């Protein structure tokens, strides 16, 4: 990838980035709508299954074909497990016991865990003082939000918050594992379609064994609409935007979406669902944001005074 890609973004890239943040922020809202009517695993299967159908239709319309190499599909299975099945399931279960806005804040810790996992497993992603400082700030925010309640024992609320943190950890491992796809020459849409297809294949027998969806009551119209939006917009379309931004603006700029997702999720949660965040949650979000700023580094560089030559 050209290093110049990571330096600046034009109007088109900013529009895509903001749109992506709304789609991902909306996923917390859509889950909150449907989580009272369907079991978590059924919701996750519906999400990845719809996304797989939508992405393969898009791939076919652009002349792309699925790979036939067994090794690639094995990698899709692993990626689907750690990037979709595990984190999506933990997130949906977590939102059965917590507000969507709080879930979005905890999910924003993904870059913090990614820094640690990448620093351990990747030789070209070394841990720096700035990164470690950012992780420390972020974890302090997490402890501030969860810590006081955890002292009283592991209630459902605490376990739910830990589950959403598990989502962030799983995403971190997925980002590191996903590096192997760089050498496979796969189109980003095929990569996205392959992993959600693999996720669907993993979940299908599990859901029919545990949830028995054929015996569940038919969801309401609002729940069905939320599932469709979750699968088609917050997953399929979001993946297309994600990989397009990655190709045109680079991974560093793409990380800016982490700052924007909680904003859209909190706005939707407060305006539509009537959710209210406690002061401790806002303080925790501030610490997590500070950690992300330290890891990203660009704002700190802008604040540094520039050296000037001696006056003539």
N, C-alpha and C positions, 0 to 999 in steps of 0.2 A: 504493500500500500504506500502510495506516495506520501512522504512526510508532510508535504504542503497541505494535504487534505485536512490535517489536524489543526491548522492554524486559525482559520476563520470560517464563518458560515454566512451564506447569502440569505436573501429574503426567503427563497424557496425552502432552504434547509430549516430555517427557523419556523416556518409554517408547518413543515412536517414534524419537527420536534414538539411543538406545542400540541399539534393534533395527536401525536403519539401519547403525550402525557395525559390528555383528556381521555383517550381510549383506555389506557391502563388505569387511570384514576377512576374511570367509570366502572371498571371490572369489580372494584370493591363495592360499589353501589349496586350493581346487578346481582352480585352474590348475596348481598343483604336482602334484596327483594325476594329471591327464590329459596333462601336457605331454610325458611320456615315451612316449606312445602315438600321439599325433596331431600333425601339423604345426601351427605357430602359426596360419596363416591359416584352416585348417579349424576350429580351436578357436574363433576369433573369429567366423566365420560361424555356427557352431552356437550360440554365445552370443547374438548379435543376432537370428538367425532365430527361435530359441525365444522370446526376449523379445518379438519383434514379434507372433508368434502369440498369446502369452499376453495382451499388452496390448490387441490388437484384440478378443479375446474379452471381456475386461473392459470395453472401451469399448462394445461392442455390448450387453452385459448392462445397461449403465447408460443406454442410449439415445443414446450419442454416435456421430457419423458422421464418416468421414474427409473432409477438405477436398477441394474440386475445383479450387481456384485453382492455376494452374501456377506462379505466383510463390512460393506457400507451399511447394510441393514442391521447387522449386529451392533455397529456403532450407533445407529439410530435408536435401537432398543435401549442401550445404556443411556444415551442422551435423553430419550423420552422419559426414562425412569427418574433421572435426577433433575431434569429441567421442567417436567410437566407433572408426572404422576405424583411424586412425593411432595413437591412444593404446593401444587394446586390442592391436593388433598388436605395438607396441613392448614393451608390458608382458609379453605372453606370450613373445615371443622373449627378452626379458631374463631371464625366469624359467627359461629353459632353461640358464642359466649361473650362477644365483644363488638363494639361499634366499628363500622367500616372505616371511619376516619382514623381511629386509633390503630387499626390493622395496617392502614397505609403508611403511618408514621414508622411503625416497627419494621415494615417491609422495606422502608427506605434505608435500612442498615445494610442492605445487600453489598454495596461497594466496600463497606468496612470489612466484612468477612472475606470478600474477594481479594482485598489487599493482603490479608493474612494467608489465605490458601494459596494464592499465586506466589507470594513470597517464599513459601515453603516448597512448592512443587515446580516452579518455573525458574530457570536460571536467569532469564532476561527480565524478571519482574522483582528485582531486589527490594527489600524493605528499607525505607529511608527514614530519617528522623521526622520529616514532615508527615509521612504516611503513618508512622507509629503514633505521632501526636494526634492525628486525625482519628485513628482507631480508638485511642484513649478517650478523646472527647465524646465520640459516638457511644462507646460502651458506658461512659458515665451517664449519658442521657437515658440509655436503656435501664440502667440500674436505678436511676431516679424515678422512672415511671413504674417499674415492676417491683423494685426493692421493698418499699414500705409494706405493700400488700403481701409479698412473699414471706415476710417475717411472721405473719399470722398463719402460715401453712399453705400448702399447695392447693388452693381452691380452684374451681373451674376457670375463674378469670385469669389466675396466674398461669395455669396450664395452657390456656388459650393463647396468652401472650408469648409463652415459650414456644408454642407450636408455630406461630407466625415468625418468630426468630429462626426456628428450624427451616422455614421456607427460605429465608434469606441465606442461611448456610448452604442449603441444597443448591440454590442458584449460584452461589460462589463456586462450588465444586463443578457445576455444569459449565460455567464460563471457562474454567481451566481445562476441563475435559474437551470442550468444544474447539480448543485450539487445533486438535488433530484434523478437523475438517478443512483447515486451510490448505492442506496439501492434496486434498481429494478432488479438487477442481469442480465442486458441485455448485450449481446455481443457488443463490440464497433462498429462492422460493422452493426449490427441491429440498433443501436442507430443512426448512420450516415444515413443509408438507410431510417429509419423511419422519421427523420426530413426533409430530402429533398423530400420524398414522400408527407408529410404533406404540405410542402411549395408549391409543384406542385399543390395539390388540392386547396389550397388557391388562387393561382395565376391564375389558368385555367379560371374560369369565369370572373375574372377581366380583363385579357388580351384580351379575346374574346369580351368583352363589349367595352373596351376603344381603344385597338389597332387594333382590327379586322384583325388579321394576315392573314386570308384567302384572303384579298384584297391587301396585301403588295406585292411589287415586289420581285422576287426571288433574294436572296442575291448572291453576286459574290462568286467564288470558294474560294478566300482568306477569305471572311467573314464566309463561311460555315466551313472552316478548323479551323478558330479561335473559333467558337462556339463549335465545337467538342472537341477541345483542352481544352477549358474553362470548359466544363461539365465533360469530362472523366478524364483529367489529373489534372487540377487545382482545381477540386471539389471532384470527386469520389476517385481517387488515393490519393489525398492530405489528405482526411479524413482517409483513411486506414493507411497512414504513421503517421498522427497526433496521432491517438489512439494507434498505436503500440509504438511510442516513449513515449507516456504518460505512457504506461504499463511497459516499460523496463527502462526508464531513469527518469521518474517523471516529475511533472509539472514545477518544478524550472528549470530544464535543458531545457524543452520544450520552456520556455520563451525566450531562446537564439535565436529562429527563428525570433523574432521581430527585432533583430539587422541586420539579414541577408536579410530579404525580400526587404527592400528598396534598398539594394546594387544590387540585381539581376534586380529589376524593373528599376532602374536608368540606369544600363548598357544596358538593352534591349531598353529602351526609347531613349538613346543617340546614340547607335550604329545602330539601325534599323529605328527608327522614326525620328532621328535628333533632339530630344528634348534637350534644354539647360536650366539648372537651373540657376536662378539668385543668386548672392552672399548672398542675404538676406535669400533665401531658404536653402542654405548650412549652414548658421549661425543658422537658426532655427533647422535644422536637428542635428547640433552639440549639441544644448541645450536639444533637446528631447533625444538624445543618452545619454547625461550626466544624465538626469533624470532616464532613464531606468537602467543605471549602478548603480545609488543610490538605486533604488528599488530592483534590483537583489542582490546587496550587496556583491557578491563573490569577485569581483575585488578589492573592497575597503578593504575587509578582508585580501587579499593577500598583499596589500600595507602597512598594519599595521606592525610596528616592533614587533617581537616576544620577549617575556620576557625571559631572560636568568638568570641563577643562578649566584651567586657571584663567582668570580674567586677563585680557590683554591690556 
